[in-house]
Amino acid sequence: MEIKEEGTSEEGQHFLPAAQANDPEVIQFTSIQKIPNEPQLEFILACRDLVAPVSDRKLNTVVQISVIHPVEQTLTRYSSTEIVEGTKDPLFLTGVTFPPDYPIYEETRIKLTVYDVKDKSHDTIRTSVLPEHKDPPPEVARSFLGCASFKVGELLKSKEQLLSLSLRTSDGGKVVGTIEVSLVKMGEIEDGDTDHITTDVQGQKCALMYESTAPESLSGKENLPFMNAVLRNPVCKLYRFPTSDNKWMRIREQMSESILSFHIPKELISLHIKEDLCRNQELKELGDLSPHWDNLRKNVLSHCDQMVTMYQDILTELSKETGSSFKSSSSKGEKTLEFVPVNLHLQRMQVHSPHLKDALYDVITVGAPAAHFQGFKNGGLRKLLHRFETERRNTGYQFIYYSPENTAKAKEVLSSINQLQPLIATHADLLLTSASQRSPDSLKSSLKLLSEKTELFVHAFKDQLVRSALLALYTARPGGILKKPPSPNVSTEEKSTQHDTPQLRRQDSIPHHSDYDEEEWDRVWANVGKSLNCIIAKVDKLIERDSHNEEGAGGSSSKDGEADPTLEDSITSHPREDWYEQLHPLILTLKECMGEVVNRAKQSLTFVLLQELAYSLPQCLMLTLRRDIVFSQALAGLVCGFIIKLHTSLHDPGFLQQLHTVGLIVQYEGLLSTYSDEIGMLEDMAVGISDLRKVAFKITEATSNDVLPVLTGRREHYVVEVKLPATVFESLPLQIKEGQLLHVYPVLFNVGINEQQTLAERFGDVSLQESINQENFELVQEYYSIFMEKMPPDYISHFQEQNDLKGLLDNLHQNIQAKKRKNVEIMWLAATICRKLNGIRFTCCKSAKDRTSMSVTLEQCSILRDEHQLHKDFFIRALDCMRREGCRIENVLKNIKCRRYAFNMLQLMAFPKCYRPPEGTYGKADT
Ligand SMILES: O=P(O)(O)O[C@H]1[C@H](O)[C@@H](O)[C@H](O)[C@H](O)[C@@H]1OP(=O)(O)O
């Protein structure tokens, strides 16, 4: 019989060839009845009276679970239990679970093979590097004890949903013990005779009886398809652990990829292309420039065109990856996949514990957003951007220095102009339509909209920057006589730096045209407001006269029955007017005035952008590319985290209120070291995460089957539209339904834990980590203040009763100040604060594979201990179970095709103890 390894092949990822999955003719097997989106089958295992091959040796047992598919009759290795040491009656804490889409039927046969493990450190189970997926030679690590098999249908139909099977030797002859298979329904009472089952902890017994309620849906049924639309290829694991009062809790671990890994980068790159094409066009439309500026513009344009082509090529390549939802750690340096986050997953723990409500704990795990292809020789974004700005500020006479804030402002105004001008034109046309229909009500409402938009338009130019840019452009036109520098709207800080340095000379050399009429712009700009006022006045008059006409026509008369002479006058002097004709010339004037303003402002602000681009080409564009790449990776993770959080908390009114009044905190745990390349990664990551502040979310009602989020905006500000099904959308607070923007507050705390960090602490520099932690602590505090201020008092008083956030914040602050080596307490506290504040949790290292796996499993077990009374003697065993057989070892396998954490002994010695994986799960791996 052919043996396959689950999860290493394409088949492992998709479970069934598509043709078979869709063809009812081929599949004639009995499906397992199940709750939608819940695992199809879950069971736990225990052995009894195992016979040791050598009588004086204590058994260390492990069960390997394999599936015999009824179609192909092939044996697929599916999962394993943990190793239970020193007992002939092992009870396994690691169970077996088959996710919703797994091709399993009542006819499917499950084979259970029991091994005796001789040497744990060599028992690297199911290492896929072995050819033909053969077992490691038994003498090396484990020896076969016995096996048994059953059909899924037999288990489902069995009395008490429990099978007790004899374990036999390979020739099928000798019975070497019994294996018990108990069907599990998460959240349901588990029956069974427990007397014989002991844990491996001396003398301890755990009753298998649950005192629990029926399963409660943790996320609404209606929105499940929406959430599942972004998740792919779930891996599920099941455990049972004892509580401190000797009851059992059940834990389901789930890890899923997200289609957003590719969807968001594609959306974002399309927006970059649109934004850059528009900017290039505006540069072309700058008009005549003097030879110096014209040459500069030509140079900039040729580079910018090349960049657009590059983005287009990347988009084409990414578009070929239809349906992809995972970029492996080994692809992190691939140029065409640079915008895609590394190894992005939702890591979920679902807990069902006695007496407590079922609970979900999510962490998004992802490789630190970083530009791996560009590399880290010169550092990462934090350093590169700082260096770039300093150098730009101090360069010679060729450019006018605009601060990053001013450059951003120029982009913002340009974007407002591009949005508002067509909007105003549309509202103006609607006003004329209302006029031609002679409808006072619709005339009034059209005017209201027109006024609002025109006021926004006028307001957009209320900035000194526009004036200085106009002047700068004027002097750059051919024939400009250059005397005095146009000074951009510099902040006091900038002014002082410039005065302290040779900037004075440089500024002095920048030209000014003596003929420049500084007030001309004011006149042109004010004309827009004036022409709007004329329209308002005219509309008022028309409506007023019309109402008088109506009254007149209706036989208006004074109380005593005599006609009102003034009204009669007005009726006779203003016969029924053509409103359209009255308004048309005024609208034309408004459009003309607006056109004039747009023309001037667009050109001058584009000239500001030219200054930024002209400096240090092509490095400046490469820096933008780097920032775009890092941001794209960070954004894909954020959108995934936001959608998951939204779907799991939709039924919590407090959460919804927090969402629209405060916004959500998004906490990133970084495990990067501040040594060598990882310094650059951390510098990239810090900027990428802080750039996420430019993102806001908006929730809309889904109107089609396309439920993927939609991205709009430009580099300074993005809006992510998240769609919800109509029924769910209807139940949201009004503010959210009305499209209010929902904000996020990203924060990053980093603590390096590996051997590189030891070097950094002994011989290097940890200041980057220290300043990141300090800066981000201030951000958390700021968020907390807004939270306390904006949430309703009754919510806050209940919240304060439940949580000592103030104490946690103080503790975090003290830990940050303490400057202790590898102070992992910082990460634990930050994570706890985030969870208590209903935030979104992230964990990242270089690849989100090894260190991240250690950290999320530790976090999961800590939650079980702190929130669900995990028995203290089982903390390490639970941790080892999760690390040895849980979702994260599958993560390693799917990344590097090898079931082994990439740590060597030396590295592990440097790790804080609770971050070290169990024996036999780590070693040299080809990453
Ligand atoms: O998932 P990571 O912890 O970033 O993986 C590291 C691992 O920690 C380290 O021990 C090993 O030497 C590799 O550098 C891993 O990174 P890869 O990106 O090469 O998987």
The ligand as an ORCA input file, in Angstrom:
! r2SCAN-3c Opt
* xyz 0 1
  O      10.887     31.833     12.256
  P      12.216     32.381     12.676
  O      12.433     32.291     14.142
  O      12.499     33.724     12.113
  O      13.246     31.367     12.020
  C      14.654     31.451     12.148
  C      15.145     30.655     13.341
  O      14.782     31.316     14.532
  C      16.656     30.556     13.342
  O      17.043     29.766     14.431
  C      17.157     29.908     12.074
  O      18.561     29.906     12.119
  C      16.650     30.646     10.849
  O      17.339     31.819     10.686
  C      15.167     30.887     10.865
  O      14.811     31.851      9.905
  P      14.402     31.483      8.423
  O      13.829     32.747      7.917
  O      15.661     31.090      7.776
  O      13.403     30.385      8.514
*
